[in-house]
Amino acid sequence: MKFCLFLLIAGLLDAVLTHFGIASGFVEEGNPMMKHVIEKSWSYFYIIKIFLPLLLLGLFYLRPLKGRIRTLLISTCVLYLSVLVYHMVWIVLYLNTSS
């Protein structure tokens, strides 16, 4: 359950930071599929970033995640953590260049 909640929070934080980075012109979306979604509408982008972790939370309540699925969930959390660290790096770079 903790990992599902982490993914929801990390997804929301990723969405907001990505939006800020793209709007400021400091970064570009690296995921081609999400880049396409952003070109269509920021609303779609946020819906996806919120809906997928919520779906995972719902699935967790229906059937607790065990075994390989739990391992994949933890791996996803580690990957998301690395994405958030990447965001923090470019935010520091952005703040240093805008001063």
N, C-alpha and C positions, 0 to 999 in steps of 0.2 A: 504494500500500500504506500509506503514512504516513497518508493521509487516512482510510482505513478504520479504522486503529488509533486515530486521533484520535476518530473517531465512537464507537467502542466505549468508550473512556475517558470521553469527554464524556457519553455516554449514562448510564454508570454513576454518574458524578459528579452529573449532573442528577437521576437517580433518588434518590440518597441525600439530596441537598439539598432536593429537593421533598418527600420523606418527612419530613425534619426540619422544614421550614417548615410543612407541613400539620399535623403532629403537635403542633407548638408553638402552632398557631392564628394564626401570623403571616401566612401567605399561603394562597391557595386555588389549586387547579389551574386554569389558564386554558384548557386544551385540553378541550373538552366530551367528546371520545371518551375521553381518558385519565382524565378525572374519573369517567366511567361505569365504566371498568376499576378504578379505585381503590375505588369504592363496592362493587364485587364482591369484590375481594381485592387486597391489596398484593402478594401473590405473583404474580398475573397481571401487575401493573404492572411488576415487576422482570423477569419472563420476557420481556415484550415489549421492554423497554429493553435486554436482553442479546441476545435472539434476532435482532432485526433487524440490528444491526451485525455479528453473527457470520455471518448469511446473506450480507451484503454482502461480508465477507471471503472466504467460500467462493466466491461468484460471481467475485471478483477473481482467485482462483487458477485458476478454470476459464477465464476470459477476461479478460485485463487491460483495465481501463477506459480508453477512449480517446475523443477527440473531445468530442461533446456530453455524453456520460455523465460524462466526467471533469469537465467544466465544472459539471454539476449536482452532482457530488460535492463539488467545492470550494465551491460556493454553499451547500450543506448544512452544510459545516464552518463557514463564516462565520456562518450563522444560529445554529448550535449555540454558537459562541463568544459571540454576542450574548446568548443565553439564559444562559450561564454568567456573563457580566458582570452581567446582571440579578440572578442569584442572589447574586452578591457584594454588589451594592447593598443588597438587602434584608437580607442577613446583617449588614452594617455598621449599617444602621438598627435591626435587632433588638438587636444588642449595645449600641448607644447608648441604646436605650429601656429595656433591662433592667438598666442600671447604676445 
